[in-house]
Amino acid sequence: MTNNDSGDNMGRVIFLSIIAALGGFLFGYDSGVINGTVDALQMAFDSDAVGTGFNVASMLLGCALGAFFAGNLADRFGRKPVLLVTAAAFIISAWGSGISASSAEFVTFRILGGLAVGAASIIAPAYIGEIAPARHRGALISLQQLAIVIGLFSSFVSNYYIATAAGASTEPFWFGFGAWQWMFWMEIIPASIFLIALMFIPESPRYLVAAGKYQAAEGVLGRLFRNMDVKAKVEDIRVTVMREEKPGLSDLVNKRLKNLHPIVWAGLGLAALQQFTGINVVFYYGAVLWQAAGFTEADALLTNVISGSVNVVFTFLAIYLVDKVGRKPLLMVGGLGQAFMLGVLALVFGFAAEGDAGRLELTGTEGIIALLAANAYIAFFATTWGPVMWVMLGEMFPNKFRGAALAICGISQWGSNFIITMTFPILLASIGLGLSYGIYAFFGVVAFLFVRKVIKETKGRTLEDMSREHDESVK
């Protein structure tokens, strides 16, 4: 909001950002909790392989819908109300998933959880971006990605301890309910904390100005930025959000040229390329991947734990670097870094000998190189494309249609996630690990070229300055 934050109430800004980022924690937790319950769900619902696969993947359908509708709803009704509904959906989904007696019932509640995940993935970073000072905005929005990876790791830990205490996910646990049910119900605790905490946060000042609630916006700005001329800032925001009608998806189209604004295409590309470099192949299919590479199941699971730890540690590095180095350089380095490490994996897997049942047989040296390359790839992602993509989406769009732009970028991100998730088993069976990783490496190079040519740096710039620049460019 201002480049001189000496008068900013950073303690309050950080506190509000952490509350919003709890949505990211639930995003990660809800995405990861399913991994420990697959066998139990198959037994509980007597489902075949196709049914079990859909039980697992059903959440992604809700994610796409939630991401699409949440941004537009946030522009119409406010960021806070949408986040409150999201928190309630997390609670209902967690409870319903645990009490489900059939696949149809379970899928219904998982789709509801997906709606919440999709909404949180869009609205939480947008809210943080709209209350944060420009100088620290990148680091604060990066809290969302940190919360996601911590939530993912927490779900793995919770699943592990519950399954260990019960003997297996299929065994009874507390009060005679199955361990798999408690795995889902544990999410109710952080979701309830999120819901209660949201009741005490203010609405985004940008939304308040767009809704004509200028005094309320001045009050929020005054509490966040002690030395700011709040009336002048409200007028500055008002100019960039001024409109005669409510914001909608039609705002994404250049009225003169009848096509999508270039900034929207840039956002769509960022969202898709984050997924096309194959990160969720590692996190969704880690055990499958490493067992296909010849690892034992125990070694494969240990490798997943190591990879999850690397993801968390290097996300902290991203928070430190994003406002010092800038968004564009990090994305460019990340694209090339991921491409190189994926290329190494493609070569190792492509030239490895094949043993029984199509499993690869890696020598000691090949196994070490594969492990190092895989974790270096995760480190590049966690430091760059993981958090920085969310930072860019939270701040790059003009105030006039930020919510609507986030809606279709959410569709791009979750749709790409779905494509990668569904196609990896097919690629693994048809062309093998080597060529599969070669494809993801290619997209790493595409990501580098895309950022170099299309993306503009947003480091240290106010949202209003970027909004005015966009308005001038379309005149």
C-alpha positions in Angstrom: 0.0 0.0 0.0 2.9 2.3 0.7 6.6 2.0 0.1 7.4 3.7 3.4 6.1 1.3 6.1 7.8 2.9 9.1 4.4 3.7 10.5 2.8 0.4 9.7 1.2 -1.7 12.4 3.1 -4.7 11.2 2.2 -6.8 14.2 -1.5 -6.5 13.3 -0.8 -7.0 9.6 1.1 -10.2 10.3 -1.5 -11.5 12.7 -4.3 -11.0 10.2 -2.2 -12.6 7.5 -1.6 -15.7 9.6 -5.4 -16.0 10.2 -6.0 -15.8 6.5 -3.2 -18.3 5.8 -5.0 -20.8 8.1 -7.1 -21.4 4.9 -3.9 -22.5 3.3 -3.2 -24.9 6.2 -6.6 -26.5 5.7 -6.0 -26.6 1.9 -2.9 -28.7 2.5 -4.4 -30.8 5.3 -7.5 -31.6 3.3 -5.4 -32.5 0.2 -3.1 -34.8 2.2 -5.5 -36.6 4.6 -6.9 -38.8 1.8 -3.5 -40.5 1.4 -3.8 -42.5 4.6 -7.3 -43.7 4.1 -7.4 -45.3 0.6 -7.3 -48.9 1.8 -9.9 -48.3 4.5 -12.2 -46.5 2.0 -12.0 -49.4 -0.4 -12.9 -51.8 2.4 -15.6 -49.6 3.9 -17.4 -48.9 0.7 -16.6 -52.2 -1.1 -15.5 -50.2 -4.1 -13.5 -51.4 -7.1 -10.4 -49.7 -8.4 -12.3 -47.1 -10.5 -14.6 -46.3 -7.6 -11.6 -45.9 -5.2 -9.8 -43.7 -7.7 -12.8 -41.4 -8.0 -13.1 -41.3 -4.2 -9.6 -40.0 -4.1 -9.8 -37.6 -7.1 -13.3 -36.2 -6.4 -12.0 -33.4 -4.3 -10.3 -31.9 -7.4 -13.7 -31.3 -9.0 -14.8 -29.3 -6.0 -11.5 -27.4 -6.0 -12.0 -26.2 -9.6 -15.5 -25.1 -8.9 -14.6 -23.4 -5.6 -11.7 -21.5 -7.2 -14.0 -20.4 -10.1 -16.9 -19.1 -8.0 -15.0 -17.8 -4.9 -13.2 -14.9 -6.6 -16.4 -13.5 -8.2 -18.3 -14.0 -4.9 -15.6 -12.2 -3.0 -15.9 -9.2 -5.3 -19.7 -9.1 -4.8 -20.1 -9.9 -1.1 -16.6 -9.3 0.4 -13.5 -11.4 1.2 -14.5 -12.0 4.9 -18.0 -13.6 4.2 -16.6 -15.9 1.6 -13.8 -17.0 4.0 -16.3 -17.6 6.7 -18.4 -19.8 4.5 -15.2 -21.6 3.4 -14.3 -22.4 7.0 -17.8 -23.8 7.7 -17.5 -26.0 4.5 -14.2 -27.4 5.8 -15.9 -28.4 9.1 -18.9 -30.0 7.4 -16.8 -31.8 4.9 -14.5 -33.2 7.5 -17.4 -34.5 9.6 -19.4 -35.8 6.7 -16.4 -37.6 5.2 -16.0 -39.5 8.4 -19.6 -40.5 8.8 -20.2 -41.5 5.2 -21.6 -45.0 4.7 -21.3 -45.1 0.9 -19.1 -43.9 -1.9 -21.8 -41.5 -3.2 -22.1 -39.9 0.3 -18.4 -39.7 0.7 -17.8 -38.1 -2.7 -20.5 -35.5 -1.9 -18.7 -34.4 1.2 -15.3 -34.5 -0.5 -16.5 -32.3 -3.3 -17.7 -29.9 -0.6 -14.2 -30.0 0.9 -12.8 -29.3 -2.5 -15.0 -26.3 -2.9 -13.5 -25.0 0.4 -10.0 -25.8 -0.8 -10.5 -24.0 -4.1 -12.0 -21.0 -2.4 -9.2 -20.8 0.2 -6.5 -21.1 -2.5 -7.9 -17.9 -4.2 -9.3 -15.7 -1.5 -6.7 -16.1 1.3 -3.7 -14.8 -0.8 -5.9 -12.0 -2.2 -7.0 -10.9 1.2 -3.4 -10.9 2.5 -2.3 -8.9 -0.6 -4.9 -6.3 0.0 -4.0 -5.6 3.6 -0.2 -5.9 3.3 2.2 -3.0 2.7 4.0 -3.2 -0.7 7.4 -3.7 0.9 6.4 -6.9 2.7 3.5 -8.1 0.5 5.4 -10.9 -1.2 6.7 -12.4 2.1 3.2 -12.2 3.7 1.4 -13.8 0.7 4.0 -16.5 0.8 2.7 -17.5 4.2 -0.1 -19.1 2.3 2.2 -21.6 0.6 4.0 -22.2 3.9 0.7 -22.9 5.5 -0.2 -25.3 2.7 3.0 -27.4 3.0 2.7 -27.5 6.8 -0.9 -28.6 6.5 0.1 -31.3 4.1 2.8 -32.5 6.4 0.5 -32.3 9.5 -2.0 -34.6 7.8 0.7 -37.1 7.1 1.8 -37.0 10.7 -1.8 -37.3 12.0 -2.6 -40.2 9.8 0.6 -42.0 10.8 0.0 -41.7 14.5 -3.7 -42.6 14.3 -2.9 -45.7 12.1 -0.1 -46.7 14.4 -2.2 -46.4 17.5 -5.1 -48.3 16.0 -2.9 -50.9 14.3 -4.1 -49.9 10.8 -6.4 -47.4 9.1 -9.0 -50.2 8.7 -9.0 -50.9 12.5 -11.3 -49.4 15.1 -9.9 -46.5 17.2 -11.6 -44.2 19.8 -15.2 -45.0 20.8 -15.3 -47.9 18.3 -15.1 -45.6 15.2 -12.6 -46.6 12.5 -9.2 -45.0 12.4 -9.9 -43.7 8.9 -12.9 -41.8 10.3 -10.8 -40.1 12.9 -8.2 -39.1 10.3 -10.9 -36.9 8.7 -12.4 -35.7 12.0 -9.0 -34.4 13.2 -9.4 -31.6 10.6 -12.4 -30.2 12.5 -10.0 -28.8 15.1 -8.0 -26.4 12.9 -11.1 -25.7 10.8 -13.0 -24.6 13.9 -10.1 -22.4 15.0 -10.1 -20.8 11.5 -13.9 -20.1 11.7 -13.7 -18.5 15.1 -10.6 -16.4 14.2 -12.2 -15.1 11.0 -14.9 -13.5 13.0 -12.4 -11.0 14.5 -10.7 -9.9 11.2 -11.7 -6.7 9.3 -13.0 -6.7 5.8 -10.4 -5.9 3.0 -10.2 -2.1 2.6 -10.2 -2.5 -1.2 -13.5 -4.3 -1.1 -15.0 -1.7 1.3 -14.0 1.1 -1.1 -15.5 -0.9 -4.0 -18.7 -1.3 -2.0 -18.9 2.4 -1.3 -18.1 2.0 2.5 -15.5 4.7 2.6 -15.6 5.4 6.3 -15.2 1.7 7.1 -12.3 1.5 4.8 -10.6 4.5 6.4 -11.1 2.8 9.8 -9.3 -0.4 8.6 -6.5 1.5 7.0 -6.0 3.7 10.1 -5.6 0.6 12.3 -3.1 -1.0 9.9 -1.1 2.1 8.9 -0.7 4.7 11.6 1.0 7.4 9.6 -1.1 7.1 6.5 -3.4 9.8 5.1 -6.3 7.4 5.0 -8.7 9.8 3.2 -6.1 10.3 0.4 -5.5 6.5 0.2 -9.2 5.7 0.0 -9.5 8.2 -2.8 -6.5 6.6 -4.5 -8.2 3.2 -4.2 -11.6 4.6 -5.3 -10.2 5.8 -8.6 -8.9 2.3 -9.4 -12.1 0.5 -8.5 -14.6 3.1 -9.8 -17.4 1.5 -11.7 -21.1 1.8 -12.4 -22.0 -1.9 -12.0 -20.8 -4.8 -9.8 -17.6 -6.5 -10.9 -18.0 -9.7 -13.0 -16.3 -12.0 -15.4 -17.2 -9.7 -18.3 -14.6 -7.3 -16.9 -11.9 -9.6 -18.0 -12.6 -8.8 -21.6 -11.2 -5.7 -23.3 -14.3 -3.9 -24.4 -12.6 -2.3 -27.3 -10.7 -5.3 -28.7 -13.2 -8.0 -27.5 -10.5 -10.3 -26.1 -9.1 -11.2 -22.7 -6.8 -8.7 -21.2 -3.1 -9.7 -21.6 -2.7 -9.7 -17.8 -5.4 -12.4 -17.5 -3.6 -14.6 -20.1 -0.4 -14.1 -18.0 -2.2 -15.3 -14.9 -3.7 -18.3 -16.7 -0.2 -19.3 -17.9 1.4 -19.0 -14.5 -1.3 -21.1 -12.9 -1.1 -23.8 -15.5 2.7 -24.0 -15.7 3.1 -24.3 -11.9 1.4 -27.7 -12.4 2.8 -28.8 -15.7 6.3 -29.1 -14.3 4.9 -32.1 -12.5 5.1 -31.2 -8.8 2.0 -33.1 -7.8 3.3 -36.2 -9.4 5.9 -36.2 -6.7 3.4 -35.5 -3.9 0.4 -37.5 -5.0 2.3 -40.5 -6.4 5.6 -40.4 -4.5 5.4 -44.0 -3.2 4.2 -45.3 -6.6 7.0 -43.4 -8.4 9.8 -44.6 -6.2 8.6 -48.2 -6.1 8.4 -48.1 -9.9 12.1 -47.0 -9.7 12.9 -50.1 -7.8 12.7 -48.8 -4.2 11.0 -50.9 -1.5 7.8 -49.6 0.0 9.5 -48.7 3.2 12.2 -46.8 1.4 9.7 -45.1 -0.8 7.7 -43.8 2.2 10.9 -42.6 3.9 11.7 -40.7 0.7 8.3 -39.0 0.8 9.0 -37.9 4.4 12.3 -36.4 3.3 10.7 -34.7 0.3 8.0 -33.2 2.5 10.7 -31.8 4.9 12.6 -30.3 2.0 9.4 -28.6 0.8 8.8 -27.0 4.2 12.4 -25.8 4.7 12.8 -24.2 1.3 9.4 -22.4 1.5 10.9 -20.5 4.4 13.8 -19.5 2.1 11.2 -18.2 -0.5 9.6 -16.0 2.2 13.0 -14.5 2.9 13.9 -14.0 -0.8 10.6 -12.9 -2.5 10.7 -9.2 -1.4 14.5 -9.0 -1.7 15.2 -10.7 -5.1 11.8 -10.1 -6.7 9.1 -12.3 -8.2 10.3 -12.5 -11.8 14.0 -13.6 -11.2 12.8 -16.3 -8.8 10.3 -17.7 -11.3 12.9 -17.7 -14.1 15.6 -19.4 -11.9 12.9 -21.9 -10.7 11.8 -22.8 -14.2 15.4 -23.6 -15.3 16.3 -25.2 -12.1 13.3 -27.5 -12.2 13.9 -28.3 -15.9 17.5 -29.3 -15.2 16.7 -31.5 -12.2 13.8 -33.2 -14.1 16.1 -33.7 -17.0 18.6 -35.5 -14.7 15.8 -37.7 -13.4 14.6 -38.4 -17.0 18.1 -39.6 -17.9 18.6 -41.7 -14.8 15.2 -43.4 -15.2 15.5 -43.6 -19.0 18.8 -45.5 -19.0 18.2 -47.6 -15.9 18.0 -51.4 -16.3 14.5 -53.0 -16.1 14.0 -55.9 -13.7 11.1 -58.1 -12.7 7.5 -56.8 -13.3 8.7 -53.8 -15.1 10.4 -52.3 -12.1 13.6 -50.3 -12.7 16.8 -51.5 -11.1 18.9 -48.5 -10.0 22.5 -49.0 -9.0 23.7 -47.4 -5.8 25.1 -44.4 -7.7 21.9 -44.0 -9.8 19.7 -44.2 -6.8 21.7 -41.5 -5.0 21.6 -39.2 -8.0 17.9 -39.7 -8.4 17.2 -38.9 -4.8 19.4 -35.8 -4.9 17.9 -34.6 -8.1 14.3 -35.2 -6.9 14.8 -33.3 -3.7 16.7 -30.5 -5.5 13.7 -30.2 -7.9 11.4 -29.9 -4.9 13.8 -27.3 -3.4 13.6 -25.2 -6.6 9.8 -25.5 -6.6 9.4 -24.6 -2.9 11.7 -21.6 -3.3 10.1 -20.3 -6.5 7.0 -21.5 -8.3 5.3 -22.9 -5.2 4.8 -19.7 -3.3 5.7 -17.1 -5.9 2.9 -18.1 -8.3 0.4 -17.4 -5.4 2.1 -14.1 -4.7 1.8 -13.0 -8.3 -1.9 -14.0 -8.6 -2.6 -12.2 -5.3 -1.2 -8.9 -6.5 -0.9 -8.7 -10.3 -4.5 -8.0 -11.3 -6.2 -4.6 -11.2 -8.5 -3.8 -8.3 -11.4 -3.6 -10.8 -11.5 -7.3 -11.6 -9.1 -9.0 -9.2 -11.7 -11.5 -7.9 -12.9 -12.4 -11.4 -9.4 -12.9 -12.7 -8.5 -15.1 -9.7 -11.6 -17.2 -10.5 -10.5 -18.3 -13.9 -6.9 -18.6 -12.8 -8.1 -21.0 -10.2 -9.8 -23.0 -12.9 -6.5 -23.1 -14.8 -4.5 -24.2 -11.8 -6.9 -26.9 -10.6 -7.7 -28.0 -14.1 -4.0 -28.4 -14.8 -3.6 -30.3 -11.5 -6.3 -32.7 -12.5 -4.7 -33.3 -16.0 -1.3 -34.0 -14.4 -2.8 -36.2 -11.7 -4.9 -38.3 -14.1 -2.3 -38.7 -16.9 0.8 -39.7 -14.8 -0.4 -43.3 -14.3 -1.1 -43.5 -18.0 2.3 -42.1 -18.9 4.0 -44.4 -16.4 2.4 -47.5 -18.0 2.8 -46.5 -21.6 6.1 -44.6 -21.9 7.8 -45.1 -18.6 9.4 -42.8 -16.0 12.2 -41.5 -18.2 10.1 -40.0 -21.0 7.4 -38.9 -18.5 10.0 -36.8 -16.6 11.3 -35.6 -20.0 7.9 -34.1 -20.7 7.8 -32.3 -17.3 11.4 -31.0 -17.9 10.2 -29.5 -21.2 7.5 -27.6 -19.4 10.2 -26.2 -17.0 11.9 -24.6 -20.0 8.6 -23.3 -21.3 8.0 -21.8 -17.8 11.3 -20.0 -18.0 10.6 -18.5 -21.5 7.0 -17.6 -20.5 8.1 -15.6 -17.5 11.0 -13.9 -19.3 8.7 -12.7 -22.1 5.3 -12.1 -20.5 5.6 -11.5 -16.7 6.2 -8.0 -15.3 7.9 -7.5 -11.9 5.5 -6.5 -9.1 8.1 -6.2 -6.2 7.6 -3.1 -4.1 4.8 -1.6 -6.2 1.4 -0.7 -4.8 -1.7 -2.4 -6.0 -3.1 1.0 -7.1 0.0 1.9 -9.2 -0.4 -1.5 -11.0 -4.1 -0.9 -11.5 -3.5 2.5 -13.1 -0.8 1.1 -15.3 -3.2 -1.5 -16.6 -6.0 1.1 -17.1 -3.6 3.2 -19.2 -2.5 0.2 -21.3 -6.1 -0.6 -22.4 -7.1 2.9 -23.4 
